[in-house]
């Protein structure tokens, strides 16, 4: 199973990226066979769109990575690789 973290997850691009990941249902990582997306964590200071907040695979963390964040469980504890896009959103898989 794959857990994905999207910073800027409530923004225009971040929320669309999260929606596409959830709709696809699986993700190929580093050339390995596709695995199911078990959780998408959205990190943002702004509220997440209702269409994403209602999905059971979505976890919302309110805050800014530059400071303390709040959420039911905070940030995922495992190390990960970050893929940056040309926008403020990034994906950590």
C-alpha positions, 0 to 999 in steps of 0.5 A, spaced: 500 500 500 502 507 498 501 513 503 502 519 499 503 526 503 501 532 498 503 539 501 498 545 499 493 539 499 487 544 499 490 549 493 488 549 486 493 544 484 494 540 490 487 538 491 486 536 484 493 532 484 489 528 491 483 527 487 487 524 481 491 520 486 484 517 489 480 516 483 486 512 480 486 508 486 493 505 485 500 508 484 506 506 481 513 508 485 520 508 482 518 503 476 515 498 481 508 495 479 502 499 481 500 498 489 493 501 492 493 508 495 491 507 502 492 514 504 492 521 502 495 526 507 493 533 505 497 538 509 495 546 508 493 552 512 486 552 508 480 548 509 480 542 504 475 541 499 469 537 502 469 532 496 476 530 499 474 531 506 469 526 505 473 520 503 475 515 508 482 515 505 484 522 506 487 525 512 487 532 513 493 536 517 492 543 518 498 547 518 504 550 515 511 546 514 515 552 516 511 551 523 507 546 528 502 543 524 496 540 528 492 534 526 489 527 529 495 524 528 500 529 526 505 528 520 507 521 518 513 518 522 516 514 516 522 517 512 520 518 504 522 521 498 519 528 496 517 529 488 517 537 487 513 540 482 514 547 479 508 549 484 508 550 491 505 543 492 509 537 492 508 530 493 512 525 498 511 518 497 
